[in-house]
Amino acid sequence: MKTAAILVVLSSSAIAFAEEPAPPAADPAKPAEPAPTPAEPEPENKVTITPAPSGALDTKPTSGSMISSTVDDGGVRASSDGSTGSGKAPKIALELSGAGGGLANQLVEYKGWTFENGVPKGFRFEANLVGIQLAYELSSMTNEQACAADCLTGSFGSTTIHSIELGYRFRFSKIGPVRPFVAASLGGVLASGGDWWGSTKGGSGRAGFGVEIPIADKFFASATVAYRIVVIENPLRNADAEKADKVLLMTEVPNGDYAEDMHVVAGYVGFGVQL
């Protein structure tokens, strides 16, 4: 009986297995499903460069463009066409100034006599190359009177002083419409006393402060205040007469009085052109 029961169970299991439906076959007409698309990587941060307008990055100077410098080059502003601009100090300049001033002392004072002159008047001409200046100045003073205990007044001509000087003009950066500068020079002089005395030689020195004012493209005006000193050989001293007096009059040859000097506070107003 047990054997018969076991056979019945096995037969039922076999029949149930045989009756289970097989999986459906793939339909050849139906296309296969596509494989899943892999995830796209996150986009990287990109820098977008916008091109500048045409010619914005072109650093090549064009005709008429200005090239400025921050170094001390004498204040020259050059352009591609070789010209200089009115806003900068000139590289080469010619300047003519009218001059006047006041005397701090008289030029010649000798043996109790003072030869009094009027105020100096004249002109000054300068040629300037990047600050280095060569100048000629003429000063004229009327011979008014010679005074000792009393004064002699008459027409005694004029005292004239010719001076040739070499110096330097240092220009600062512009302040508004003007460019300030300082200048100094040394030179030699030839002086004549009109009816008082003949010609004599000496030296001169000058130091001043002023401003330049550009006008148009190549012209400028200037104004300067300067201190000036002129030293000349004493035009009235006679060494031979002093030696004769020592022998005949038993007087000592005086020491000193070999030179005479004059101190002037001068003002100049000028007009110049850049080359």
Order of alpha helices (4+ residues) and beta strands (2+ residues): alpha-beta-beta-beta-beta-beta-beta-beta-beta-beta-beta-beta-beta-alpha-beta
